[in-house]
Amino acid sequence: VRAPGPAVALAAAVRAGERSAVEVVDEHLAAIAAGDGELHAFNLVTTDAARAAAAEVDRRVAEGEDPGPLAGVPVALKDNLCTRGVPTTCSSRILDGWRPPYDATVVGRLAAAGAVVVGKTNLDEFAMGSSTENSAFGPSRNPHDPSRVPGGSSGGSAVAVAAGFAPLALGSDTGGSIRQPAALCGVVGMKPTYGLVSRYGLVAFASSLDQIGPFARTVDDAAALLEVVAGHDRLDSTSIPEPVPPLRAGLDAGVAGLRIGVVRELSGGDMSPDVVARVRAAADALAAAGATVEEVSVPSTTFGLSAYYLIAPAEASSNLARYDGVRYGLRVDAPTTGEMYEATRTAGFGDEVKRRIMLGTYALSAGYYDAYYGKAQRVRTLILRDFAAAYERVDLLLSPTSPSVAFPLGAKVDDPLTMYLSDVCTIPSNLAGHPAISVPFGTGEAGLPVGVQVLGPALSEATLLRAAATLEAAAPAPVEVTR
Amino acid sequence: VSAPDPTLPDGWEMVIGLEVHVELATATKLFCGCPNRFGGEPNTHVCPVCLGLPGSLPVINAAAVEYAMRLGRALRCEVRPSVFARKNYFYPDMPKDYQVSQYDLPTNVDGWLELPDGTRVGIERAHIEEDTGKSVHVGGGGRIHDADYSLVDYNRAGVPLVEIVGRPDLRSAEQARQYVTELRSIILAVGASDAKMEEGSMRVDANVSVRRAGEPFGTRCEIKNLNSIRSLGRAVGYEARRQVDLLTAGERIVQQTRHWDEDDGRTHTLRSKEEAEDYRYFPEPDLVPLTPSAHEIERLDGSLPALPAERRRALAEAAGVEPADAAIAVERDLDGLALAAIGAGGDPGRVLTHVEHNLAVEGADRLDAGAFARLVQMETGGELTATQAKQVLAEMVETGAAPDDVARARGFEAMGADALAAVVDEVIAAHPEEWTTFTTGDDKARGKLTGYFVGQVMKATRGQADGKAVTQLLRDRASAAAGRG
């Protein structure tokens, strides 16, 4: 039986009164103070609130209460999750000064589980990007090589976990925004089934694709965090009204008897050879552990990227309309309301956000709707059908998470299309609403971490985590961040 | 098909289709738990959801859906699986800068309602959507363009609405008024809304075009700012007239939205079709489709109250009149009373007359049907004159007393026919000159003098005479005189 993940172990020690939550939190705050100047994982470190919450956990333990499964565990929150009274910026100037009057559902669940929020992490503005370079507050850097990007959009959360600033973090994944930075930073990252985790309080990018999920050092910790935040929420109409099965319990069960398909379309020439080699090694490891591994074709996955870049911007163009300077955030005054809108949005949004608002507005326009948005939705149906066909033959699919290891800052920032290709392996799961997980599996070029992705059908989280745990056990020793 | 509207020149016909918004009478808003209440200090009935704060999500109010579907069934619509859609446009009183509405898959489609005259008016759809907030423009005459500043009250934002889109089946301003009156009765009957035009819980926009009889539909204009049924009638009449004048002068109608100005009685250009927005509708991803089951629709149908058209028919049948003649009784919600009074032996004609003319008062619905029938019998049996019956009825409504007791207490005794004839003869004898004019003059003179003589008789009998009987006696005496002459 494997050792519990570091976060789970910490919680156990705090619950048992062996460690003080304040001490645990202070250690992590010290690590942030020492290292985050260079890495910029955080937009905001909530030092005082974190200490107060930790003290409350300690008090409860002292009084014989159980503060919950994540007692005293520091957690970093992507800065597009609403926190009551605490600035929530989406790494955009347009939300300047805004403090939400409410907590996201996941934030409430974390608190109820005894977790301690240590800060809000950097992201590509409104989660639009794959490198965290689109942040209005400057990029985050990869702890394995600070001249490289951590991936994105949840780059700050991935960095926080990889650098040891927090054992756990939450991100959001619209087209790969958890899995790709997890892969590039050498940590575990998971996008659950659409509807498994409430989106209430997640600032929307593309509502039909957005899903909150965990970052952790290990599969066990990721499962523990997901168990805490998952589950029906009546405030989110798209939340699945079913109880969530236990996710940690079956992690040791192995993959013997499971059929696993390597996605042919995501193994070819578009992927760096070092990454392809690691996926092959992962397939071998699964086979060695008793799974049946074969190559499977999921033809329409190659259309995913195009469909995604119509659907996501279309929804974003509507979701981001509300940032108009009338009610909250930035306002740049001008003589008329229309001019005020224009001045505010011109000053408040960065280039990538503007680009996607324009793309999405165009895709929804009268006369173009059917050709663009309509057709993209039909591609989505096609992808679902292809996945369904694949899952007739196999239980899970395997692919790279990212086509390459972490790339240098600035390498793709002026070339949006190349940047968009970073998400080619991750997007199909969002379009299908299916879960997928990225697990570190050794290193590639320049000794940088490579993640492999395991994909499954809707609500297959338990199986997915089991396969991920098997890979984790078979993986070469994780790359340690030495600072 | 009813007669063409009298305000248009011969050969012209107006074509009207109405879009009516009603605020549903739910306790809370469409997508959150804030109270759905008219008024209140600005921005006190708000929360993250109806303010559209980042990260907030809508949750559909089941009661609003229930009301909308009830209304749909009452309007004979097909209730179908439906999908919410976002209507995207920027406006300060709209918190998300899109309105959650329904587009290609509305909840209710293809219904109709029946006007009292029997005309069926098609209902294209009745869909669910959220209301916006209200802007108040301060300074510069209260118009947005030259205001010093504007304030927004979001109390109304997210209030549930149903928009009922009628087909262009109306052919006169009078029919338009009747349609709204009928629609309002149906809305009230199913309890979907209080439907008050003056408070804005019912809002009417009119699409108006004109054509020469037999021609295809002309270009239409949409009229906004109709705050009463009276405004609707005036605005539609004005607009149709304006269009006929333009066409007669050889000009063309430009499709546009026009604003009704109650003070100057005209419509004014608001915006033309070229300035129309592209709303970029797409399915609302934050909500799931509504999928009512056949069982649910059956349950709705079973719970619907009798609708005005059925009630008119039932009363008309019992009273032996046309359904249109039963309209007022139904409108006043007194058809139940009328039916019961007729059932208890009251003369249908007198019952309907009283309901129409003498029972437009508070408390009329509490009148005992048996007592009402008894009053009508006293009247038709000659124990009370029409005037006396009216007075007795008023007291019955006020005090709940029995008609016999009221009549006795007031000293109303039926005047015998002989006694009345004697008084009439006395009055004739006392006014010989007038009587000569009455018997020899033209209809106009006679008409005038009838009133005069009836008044004199009423004076002599202290109001106890039956006006109709007096008129009849005067006529009898006059023809007798003519016979002698």
Interface residues (C-beta under 8 A of the other chain):
Chain A: N80 L81 C82 T88 C90 L95 W98 P100 P101 Y102 A104 R199 Y200 G201 L202 V203 A204 A206 S207 S208 R234 L235 D236 S237 T238 A314 E315 S317 S318 A321 R322 D324 V326 R327 Y328 T337 G338 Y341 T361 L364 S365 A366 Y369 Y373
Chain B: P48 L51 G52 L53 P54 G55 S56 L57 P58 V59 I60 R86 N88 F90 P92 P95 K96 D97 Y98 I144 S150 V152 D278 R280 Y281 F282 P285 D286 L287 V288
